[in-house]
Amino acid sequence: MLSDLASNVFGHAEPAWPEVLMEAERLSAGHSESLGTRSPDLLHVASALVLGAEQFVTFDARQGSLATAAGLRWVTP
């Protein structure tokens, strides 16, 4: 993983955590009851949104459904 960071395969990004928490709360209010999402799902998708992601990579169907509902393109590796 460190070699991937060094070769720019992956990059480091630190979202503004107050924005992530507000986005997670908004996502929870709009989707948790119908999708059954939990805190980790909400925080992962909220982080992606705050960082400006256009697609979301996950093997987790619940997380992927939330990402789709939030307007991200869900990609399964």
Secondary structure, DSSP 4 states (H G I P E B T S, - for coil): -HHHHHTTSS------HHHHHHHHHHHIIIIIHHH---HHHHHHHHHHHHTT-SEEE-S-HHHHHHHHHTTPEEE--
